């Protein structure tokens, strides 16, 4: 069955979906480091990123493209079909041999689903800490919606756990038995500190003013990236986490929740999400 033929059943996400409510918020950017660490700790994803990605040379461009792709999948309607096809075509060429000497391919359903599924987990975790926790019923609905987007991306029913409880068991198993420390994880941890990161394209002030901002931004991103990870993965990656770090993370969460109530939707949401919600 073609992707186009699946469109009506697969992309019926709209204003009544949990995904529409939670995905477009700019505060989710605070979880980008966690999502990426979860992904590249998978040996197939880590190898593919190491061999084929340019994120170290173009971090802002890579981040913008990733966010735009996700927003298109959720809010793009029929455009989501073209985006799913573009992603699959892009990933066809991402293959090679990893540091274990094993051949890998980015379209390996296990790895392709892990990227999609770990993004779901991170979004739920972000809601819990920085925005507003989802109820169990909302998480179940959100997972069902995310699973349908997985079908759009070319995954099959049997590649994905059937329900939220199955996903939670699957996620814990992958964290415990599949994820690893590797070169890409270490590169990403360094990148998150922003020590070598140039100003973003939208930075209109003199570059000299970026230098004092960069360490503060790196500290926040590092705090979020490490603090939101599952404790078992933090331990495997030898990432130190203290009670003081947990308190800083919770304080940051309180600030972002309060700020979100005061910032208008046109600023709080990404433009694609804002336009979709405006109809």
C-alpha positions in Angstrom: 0.0 0.0 0.0 1.4 3.4 -0.9 2.0 6.2 1.6 -0.6 8.3 -0.3 -3.2 5.6 0.1 -2.6 5.5 3.9 -3.0 9.3 4.2 -6.6 9.6 5.5 -6.0 7.0 8.3 -2.5 8.0 9.2 -2.5 11.8 9.3 -5.8 12.6 11.0 -4.1 14.7 13.7 -5.9 17.9 14.2 -6.8 20.4 16.9 -8.4 17.7 19.1 -5.2 15.7 19.3 -2.8 15.7 22.2 0.1 16.1 19.7 -1.2 19.4 18.5 -1.4 20.7 22.0 2.1 19.7 23.2 4.5 19.5 20.2 4.5 23.1 19.0 5.7 24.8 22.2 9.1 26.4 22.0 10.0 25.3 25.5 10.4 21.8 24.2 13.7 23.0 22.8 15.1 22.5 26.3 14.7 18.7 25.8 16.6 18.6 22.5 19.8 17.5 24.2 18.1 14.6 26.0 16.3 13.4 22.8 19.6 13.5 20.8 21.6 11.7 23.6 18.9 8.9 23.7 19.1 8.6 19.9 22.9 8.6 19.4 23.4 6.2 22.3 21.7 3.6 20.0 24.6 2.0 18.1 23.0 2.3 14.7 22.0 5.9 15.1 25.3 6.8 16.7 27.2 5.3 13.8 25.0 7.0 11.2 25.3 10.4 12.8 29.1 10.0 13.2 29.6 9.0 9.6 27.0 11.1 7.8 25.9 14.1 9.8 27.3 17.7 9.7 25.7 18.8 13.0 29.1 19.8 14.5 29.8 22.2 11.5 26.2 23.5 11.3 24.5 23.0 14.7 21.8 25.7 14.3 20.9 24.6 10.7 20.7 21.0 11.8 18.5 21.9 14.8 16.2 24.0 12.6 15.8 21.3 10.0 15.0 18.7 12.7 12.4 20.8 14.4 10.8 21.8 11.1 10.6 18.2 10.1 8.9 17.2 13.3 6.4 20.1 13.1 5.6 19.2 9.5 4.8 15.6 10.6 2.4 16.8 13.3 0.9 19.9 11.8 1.5 19.6 8.0 -1.6 17.7 6.9 -0.9 16.3 3.5 2.5 17.9 3.5 3.4 15.4 6.2 3.3 12.6 3.5 5.9 14.4 1.4 8.0 15.0 4.5 7.9 11.3 5.5 8.9 10.3 1.9 11.8 12.9 2.0 13.1 11.5 5.3 13.0 7.9 4.0 14.8 8.9 0.8 17.4 10.8 2.8 18.1 7.9 5.1 18.5 5.3 2.2 22.1 6.4 1.8 23.0 6.4 5.5 24.7 3.0 5.9 28.1 1.7 6.8 30.0 -0.3 9.4 29.9 0.7 13.1 32.7 0.6 15.7 31.7 -3.0 16.6 32.4 -4.0 13.0 28.6 -4.5 12.4 27.0 -3.3 9.2 24.2 -0.7 9.8 21.5 1.1 7.8 19.5 4.1 9.0 16.3 2.5 7.8 16.7 -0.5 10.1 13.2 -0.5 11.6 14.6 -1.0 15.1 16.7 2.2 14.9 14.2 4.2 12.9 11.5 3.5 15.4 13.8 4.2 18.3 14.4 7.7 17.0 10.7 8.3 16.7 9.8 6.6 20.0 12.5 8.3 22.0 11.2 11.7 20.8 7.8 10.7 22.2 9.4 9.8 25.6 11.3 13.0 25.7 8.2 15.1 24.9 6.3 13.5 27.7 9.2 14.0 30.1 9.5 17.7 29.0 5.8 18.2 29.7 6.3 16.7 33.2 9.2 19.0 34.2 8.8 22.2 32.2 5.2 22.7 31.1 2.3 20.6 32.6 2.3 16.8 33.2 0.1 14.8 31.0 -2.5 12.6 32.7 -2.3 8.8 32.1 -5.2 9.0 29.6 -3.5 11.9 27.7 -0.3 9.9 27.5 -2.2 6.9 26.1 -3.8 9.1 23.5 -0.6 10.8 22.6 1.2 7.5 22.2 -1.6 6.2 19.9 -1.2 9.4 17.8 2.6 9.0 17.8 2.3 5.4 16.6 0.1 6.5 13.7 2.8 9.0 12.7 5.2 6.0 12.8 3.1 4.4 10.2 3.3 7.5 8.1 7.1 7.3 8.4 7.0 3.9 6.9 7.1 1.7 10.0 4.8 -1.2 10.3 2.4 -2.2 13.2 4.7 -5.0 14.4 7.7 -2.6 14.6 6.0 -0.6 17.4 4.6 -1.6 20.8 0.8 -1.7 20.7 0.0 0.6 23.6 1.6 2.9 26.2 2.3 0.2 28.7 4.0 -1.9 26.0 6.1 1.2 25.0 7.2 1.9 28.5 8.4 -1.7 29.0 10.1 -1.5 25.6 11.8 1.8 26.4 13.2 0.5 29.7 14.5 -2.6 28.0 16.3 -0.6 25.2 17.8 1.7 27.8 19.0 -1.2 29.9 20.2 -3.5 27.2 20.8 -1.7 23.9 22.1 1.9 24.5 25.8 2.5 24.8 28.5 5.1 25.3 30.2 5.9 22.0 32.1 8.6 20.1 29.0 10.3 19.0 27.6 10.6 22.5 30.9 12.3 23.6 30.8 14.7 20.7 27.2 15.6 21.4 27.9 16.1 25.1 30.7 18.5 24.1 28.5 20.3 21.6 25.7 20.8 24.2 28.2 22.9 26.3 28.2 25.4 23.5 31.9 26.1 24.1 32.6 26.2 20.3 29.1 27.2 19.1 28.9 30.2 16.8 26.0 32.7 17.2 22.7 31.5 15.7 21.5 33.1 12.5 19.0 35.2 14.3 21.6 36.8 16.6 21.6 40.5 15.5 24.0 41.8 18.1 27.8 42.0 17.8 29.5 38.6 18.0 31.5 39.8 21.0 28.3 39.9 23.0 27.6 36.2 22.1 30.7 35.1 24.1 29.3 35.9 27.6 25.9 34.5 26.6 27.3 31.2 25.3 28.4 29.7 28.6 25.1 30.4 30.3 23.2 28.8 27.4 25.5 25.8 27.5 25.0 25.4 31.3 21.2 25.4 30.9 21.3 22.9 27.9 23.7 20.6 29.8 21.6 20.7 32.9 18.4 19.8 31.0 20.1 17.2 28.7 21.6 15.3 31.7 18.8 15.9 34.2 16.0 14.6 31.9 17.8 11.4 31.0 16.7 8.1 32.6 19.0 7.5 35.6 20.2 4.2 34.2 21.5 5.9 31.1 23.2 8.6 33.1 25.0 5.9 35.1 26.1 4.1 31.9 27.4 7.3 30.4 29.2 8.2 33.7 27.3 11.5 33.9 27.3 13.0 37.4 23.9 14.1 38.7 23.5 15.6 42.2 20.6 16.7 44.4 21.8 20.3 43.7 21.4 19.7 40.0 17.9 18.2 40.5 16.9 21.4 42.5 18.2 23.6 39.7 16.3 21.7 37.1 13.1 21.9 39.2 13.6 25.7 39.7 14.1 26.1 35.9 10.9 24.1 35.4 9.0 26.5 37.7 10.3 29.5 35.8 9.3 28.1 32.4 5.8 27.1 33.6 5.3 30.6 34.9 6.7 32.3 31.8 4.5 30.1 29.6 1.4 31.5 31.2 2.4 35.0 30.3 3.9 34.7 26.8 1.3 35.0 24.0 0.8 32.0 21.7 2.3 33.8 18.7 5.7 33.9 20.6 5.3 30.7 22.7 4.6 28.5 19.7 6.6 27.8 16.6 5.1 29.6 13.6 4.0 26.3 11.9 2.1 25.3 15.0 0.7 28.8 15.6 -0.6 29.0 12.0 -2.1 25.5 12.2 -3.9 26.3 15.4 -5.2 29.6 14.0 -6.8 27.6 11.2 
